[in-house]
Amino acid sequence: MAPRLTARIQLLLLRAIGFLIGLIGQAARAFCGPKFDSKTTRPVTEPLLLFSGVQLAKLIRQRKVKCIDVVQAYINRINDVNPLINGIVKYRFEAAKKEALAIDERLAEKQEDEAVLEKKWPFLGVPLTVKEAFQLQGGEGCTLAAACSVIGVGSDIGGSIRMPAFFNGIFGHKPSPGVVSNKGQFPKAGEAQELFQCTGPMCRYAEDLIPMLRVMAGPGIRKLKLDTNVHLKHLKFYWMEHDGGSWLMSKVDQDLMQAQKKVVVHLETILGASVQHVKLRQMKYSFQLWVMMMSAKGHNEKEPMKFVDLLCDHGKPVNPLWELMKWCFGLSVYTIPSIGLALLEEKMRYDSEKYKKFKAVEESLYKELVEMLGDDGVFLYPSHPTVAPKHHVPLTRPFNFAYTGVFNALGLPVTQCPLGLNTKGLPLGIQVVAGPYNDHLTLAVAQYLEKTFGGWVCPGNF
């Protein structure tokens, strides 16, 4: 059979699998789980919840605000809001209050001056939340967006920092590979995938991104150029409004295209920067490139651990198709997203010939992007083809994550930046991409876009 015809059949098969998973998602939405009305969290009335992490830390160091008061303010907000959003799954309130009191006592002794405290503990006294590594529903994103936290930690091997950040209208940064340690992650990425899994900061305020990255990176920070001054007017901006027409992904919403266009017009007319529209034709293979990355073998030719193997019950193999049938009758112990992913994984096995083909595509696209961006360019690209979906709807569009996943496969730093809300109150946003280890460029653009377009929108302000 001709290679082109074979490729077309494979694409049709992928679409068929996506359609099947979509039907499952529609069924889950229609018949399973709670029915969600259109509800919003109550407005923030406590002023302490509206400071950035950097500002809170400074106030605490200066003894203008007590750490216990900050912690209690966030506990009150969590108690008020979390029953609605279910973003935090484990509380440690009493331990946090003891830690806060200990910090206040230490500060009262005035053993260190403000400068020493800032250098040693830049976020001393600031509450944070940490994403549970298997959380696929955006718990960290909605926790931050609902003002239940101010800074958080996320992990990203296909967009799990950037997609929740986008859906919830906050900032999320996927660093350059190897900058931040992935120690403690579960599930642990395979040898070949370790480089593409990134741990990074999530937050409401752009000014917290760089200080958070410094803390999280530790010695890895030396790989970056965060102390370099960035003159935005001298940057070269490139943009692309969609992936070029992949059969597998949804079309980009008009709201998102218009938001991107506003950014482009502002950069050209107000900032006076160089802005160029580009067509990177190989971006339409984003999903295939991500699958190629995830199927890569390690140096010892060992295949990466499969998701279905992680589902095994005390060593007993799990049959995803059987679990799907059990789920239809309410008998499976697994969630429909996990069953769908396991089913998809079984169909996404690439043989060595396909791996070589898409590895060549990846290398070509990487070369094109890196040469285009250089050390003074950034690429503006949609964070997702649609605005935030309702519960279970992502199952009906199982390949859309490739808008973020492609940059894991390429190993480039990316910052998701909020751009306000659409007419229905749903967050808009954009990805800002730079060349390897040029994280300082995307982070500088993030701060500029926040000042220009408003950044995170406080609940109740729509």
Beta strands, then each sheet from edge to edge (+ up, - down):
strand 1: 128-130
strand 2: 151-156
strand 3: 171-174
strand 4: 198-203
strand 5: 236-239
strand 6: 274-277
strand 7: 377-381
strand 8: 414-421
strand 9: 427-434
sheet 1: 1+ 2+ 4- 3+ 8- 9+ 7- 5- 6-
end
